[in-house]
């Protein structure tokens, strides 16, 4: 999917201009919350937005980046006037926060009704087919272990796993992964362990999933993470030894957000 050159400006203020990413588990600001982000936003409904045009991307989110190659801002391979955020995870990277990951963790949530979106580019040269899954976004609950709801790629297919217990989680297949092109995803989630939970997904402007029911554990509200997490690499090798993906136009919307606000820009 092609992308417009006229992107939204970065709404998330940059607290530490020019700060470098270190090879460890670091935080731009530990107590960063949705409310703080909203005060810096020009849109009341978009709490956080990152478009990688600023000098310090992810400057105020929690970073779990094990090495210098884990994250960098790069030129869009489909639009030379645009930039994106490139994540890279290698099999031999050190463990961070108990696992093999190159991820960022967004603010603690203040409401169980939230919107999320991003554009995703998966290069064929950096993301070979693997029978083991890669989590590319997750909703992490402290003390919950394996997350209740995740977006994954496995065998070159997009999957969503969701449920309110580890045993009840179900896989929803969203179709084959097309590489070397942009995909735009929008997620609307009413986070709940009960029957009032809701998970809606749009891919490239088309609604591909509506699932009602529990989508989190009976724990505090989850925090959103994006990047690459490959759990199996902490214990064994798989079909590949490197994973590369690119994100752009990452948005976290409030309960008042609407689908049109979460679209690609």
C-alpha positions as MATLAB code, in Angstrom:
seq = 'XXXXXXXXXXXXXXXXXXXXXXXXXXXXXXXXXXXXXXXXXXXXXXXXXXXXXXXXXXXXXXXXXXXXXXXXXXXXXXXXXXXXXXXXXXXXXXXXXXXXXXXXXXXXXXXXXXXXXXXXXXXXXXXXXXXXXXXXXXXXXXXXXXXXXXXXXXXXXXXXXXXXXXXXXXXXXXXXXXXXXXXXXXXXXXXXXXXXXXXXXXXXXXXXXXXXXXXXXXXXXXXXXXXXXXXXXXXXXXXXXXXXXXXXXXXXXXXXXXXXXXXXX';
ca = [
       0.000    0.000    0.000;
       1.488    3.357   -1.023;
       1.732    6.152    1.496;
       1.132    9.892    1.197;
       4.120   12.200    1.484;
       2.087   14.598    3.613;
       2.290   12.955    6.979;
       0.951   14.187   10.291;
       3.575   16.028   12.338;
       4.975   14.275   15.373;
       2.579   14.895   18.232;
       4.641   13.282   20.926;
       7.001   15.923   22.372;
      10.688   15.031   22.485;
      12.136   15.386   25.953;
      15.721   14.388   25.288;
      16.812   15.748   21.928;
      19.672   13.848   20.387;
      19.633   11.084   23.001;
      21.063    7.819   21.687;
      19.504    4.421   22.191;
      21.639    2.341   24.548;
      22.052   -1.424   24.468;
      19.859   -2.114   27.460;
      16.355   -1.753   28.864;
      15.896    2.019   29.063;
      13.143    4.521   29.605;
      12.672    7.990   28.183;
      10.522    8.841   31.185;
       9.361    6.102   33.549;
       6.218    7.890   34.724;
       5.050    8.933   31.255;
       1.268    8.550   31.058;
      -1.488    8.961   28.496;
      -2.599   12.149   30.209;
       0.856   13.695   29.817;
       0.931   12.749   26.142;
      -2.529   14.216   25.539;
      -1.454   17.575   26.970;
       1.228   17.764   24.262;
      -1.078   16.683   21.442;
      -2.885   18.962   19.000;
      -5.685   16.383   18.757;
      -7.693   15.497   21.828;
      -8.456   12.035   20.456;
      -4.926   10.965   19.475;
      -2.952   10.480   22.679;
       0.375    9.437   21.180;
       1.694    9.560   17.634;
       5.101    8.759   16.169;
       5.971    9.377   12.517;
       9.798    9.251   12.805;
      10.355   12.714   11.359;
      11.772   14.160   14.594;
      15.337   13.983   15.924;
      14.570   11.666   18.864;
      11.963    9.019   17.962;
      10.416    7.186   20.913;
      12.022    9.777   23.169;
       9.436    9.353   25.920;
       8.514    5.684   25.791;
      10.113    2.682   27.478;
      12.744    1.128   25.211;
      13.781   -2.522   25.321;
      16.565   -2.486   22.741;
      19.482   -4.902   23.265;
      21.995   -3.570   20.723;
      22.949   -0.639   18.499;
      21.272   -2.303   15.508;
      17.979   -2.842   17.386;
      16.336    0.379   16.231;
      17.070    3.217   13.850;
      15.226    5.742   11.700;
      15.634    4.928    8.005;
      14.434    6.041    4.609;
      11.171    4.531    3.408;
      12.051    1.950    0.706;
       8.888    2.891   -1.215;
       9.001    6.680   -0.801;
      12.409    8.352   -0.520;
      10.862   11.524    0.948;
       9.488    9.573    3.920;
      11.048    7.978    7.022;
      10.155    4.971    9.138;
      11.322    3.198   12.278;
      13.365    0.046   11.581;
      13.561   -2.710   14.233;
      16.102   -5.529   13.950;
      16.427   -8.571   16.212;
      19.206  -11.156   15.888;
      19.383  -14.637   17.370;
      22.590  -13.815   19.239;
      21.294  -10.555   20.736;
      21.386  -10.423   24.545;
      18.219  -11.069   26.524;
      16.308   -7.968   27.653;
      13.548   -8.115   30.286;
      13.553  -11.902   30.230;
      13.354  -12.451   26.478;
      14.746  -11.913   22.998;
      13.175   -8.640   21.965;
      13.602   -5.256   20.314;
      10.485   -3.400   21.458;
       9.115   -0.160   22.864;
       6.466    0.069   25.580;
       3.805    2.800   25.455;
       2.228    4.676   28.390;
       0.066    3.108   31.053;
      -3.572    3.215   29.980;
      -6.206    5.315   31.688;
      -9.260    3.802   29.973;
     -10.131    0.300   28.811;
     -11.481    1.576   25.449;
      -8.573    2.378   23.154;
      -7.656    2.647   19.450;
      -4.271    1.674   18.006;
      -2.839    1.839   14.496;
       0.353    1.652   12.483;
       1.747    1.065    9.030;
       3.987   -2.012    8.764;
       6.622   -2.895    6.152;
       8.195   -6.375    6.129;
      11.232   -6.705    3.824;
      11.783  -10.013    2.050;
      15.559   -9.733    2.572;
      15.326   -9.328    6.336;
      12.346  -11.475    7.241;
      12.608  -15.006    5.869;
       9.771  -17.462    6.419;
       9.890  -19.080    9.862;
       7.712  -21.817   11.357;
       8.066  -20.130   14.761;
       6.064  -16.993   15.424;
       7.246  -13.423   15.877;
       5.152  -11.066   18.013;
       5.093   -7.646   16.339;
       2.702   -5.968   18.789;
       1.295   -7.020   22.112;
      -0.764   -5.794   25.036;
       1.377   -6.586   28.051;
       0.020   -6.940   31.572;
       2.438   -6.815   34.479;
       2.500  -10.219   36.157;
       0.601  -11.893   33.346;
       3.483  -13.657   31.633;
       2.641  -14.434   28.017;
       0.335  -11.613   26.829;
      -3.399  -12.202   26.442;
      -3.620  -10.438   23.060;
      -0.881  -10.309   20.423;
      -0.331   -9.676   16.727;
       2.024  -12.263   15.237;
       3.635  -13.388   12.023;
       4.113  -17.135   11.565;
       4.836  -19.065    8.361;
       4.451  -15.738    6.518;
       0.886  -15.226    7.737;
      -0.626  -12.554    9.977;
      -2.221  -13.990   13.123;
      -3.967  -12.555   16.158;
      -4.019  -14.536   19.381;
      -6.474  -13.381   22.045;
      -8.292  -14.615   25.129;
      -8.721  -14.045   28.859;
      -6.617  -17.007   30.032;
      -3.554  -18.674   28.539;
      -5.634  -21.788   27.865;
      -8.534  -19.960   26.198;
      -6.528  -17.835   23.771;
      -7.550  -18.402   20.149;
      -5.704  -17.811   16.883;
      -7.372  -15.715   14.191;
      -5.738  -15.933   10.758;
      -5.732  -12.602    8.900;
      -4.176  -13.986    5.737;
      -0.866  -14.196    3.924;
       1.906  -11.684    4.524;
       2.805   -9.726    1.413;
       6.382   -8.505    1.764;
       8.097   -5.388    0.427;
       4.936   -3.309    0.674;
       3.138   -1.277    3.341;
       0.228   -2.702    5.325;
      -1.910   -0.447    7.486;
      -3.576   -1.878   10.599;
      -6.156   -0.324   12.916;
      -7.172   -2.018   16.180;
     -10.104   -0.989   18.357;
     -10.032   -2.818   21.684;
     -12.334   -2.621   24.660;
      -9.997   -4.292   27.126;
     -11.855   -6.667   29.418;
     -11.556  -10.184   30.856;
     -15.336  -10.553   30.515;
     -18.008  -10.864   27.853;
     -18.052   -7.098   27.270;
     -14.568   -7.226   25.714;
     -14.257   -6.243   22.056;
     -11.504   -6.642   19.456;
     -11.948   -5.076   16.007;
      -9.282   -5.086   13.281;
      -9.004   -3.281    9.951;
      -6.289   -4.105    7.443;
      -5.628   -1.733    4.547;
      -9.014   -0.101    5.081;
     -11.015   -3.341    5.205;
     -12.466   -4.775    8.384;
     -11.029   -8.269    8.831;
     -12.025   -9.231   12.387;
     -14.710   -8.600   15.003;
     -14.346  -10.677   18.154;
     -16.415  -10.236   21.299;
     -15.368  -11.611   24.677;
     -12.456  -11.580   27.106;
      -9.193  -10.280   25.680;
      -7.125   -9.623   28.823;
      -6.341  -11.328   32.112;
      -7.880  -10.319   35.440;
      -5.020   -7.907   36.054;
      -4.502   -4.145   35.600;
      -5.029   -2.731   32.113;
      -2.344   -3.708   29.595;
       0.326   -1.490   28.060;
       0.848   -1.558   24.305;
       4.163   -2.703   22.829;
       5.441   -2.656   19.246;
       8.614   -4.068   17.717;
       9.836   -7.673   17.565;
       9.623  -10.304   20.284;
      10.726  -13.867   19.496;
      10.240  -15.982   22.610;
      11.710  -19.188   21.170;
      15.153  -17.618   20.647;
      15.697  -17.458   24.401;
      15.900  -21.274   24.402;
      16.652  -22.521   20.892;
      17.344  -21.636   17.279;
      14.626  -21.525   14.597;
      14.532  -21.387   10.800;
      16.049  -17.895   10.761;
      18.572  -15.860   12.738;
      17.541  -12.269   11.936;
      14.217  -10.403   11.858;
      13.756   -6.919   10.374;
      10.508   -4.920   10.196;
       9.620   -1.254    9.787;
       6.829    0.774   11.392;
       5.384    4.170   10.551;
       2.494    6.414   11.636;
       2.062    4.734   15.007;
      -0.987    6.093   16.833;
      -2.689    5.474   20.148;
      -6.221    6.897   20.235;
      -8.590    7.573   23.126;
     -12.086    6.155   23.552;
     -13.359    9.152   21.546;
     -11.230    8.391   18.496;
     -12.907    7.298   15.272;
     -11.713    5.041   12.488;
     -10.961    7.903   10.090;
      -8.541    9.484   12.597;
      -6.527    6.275   12.818;
      -5.971    5.924    9.072;
      -2.613    6.093    7.304;
      -1.311    9.586    6.603;
];
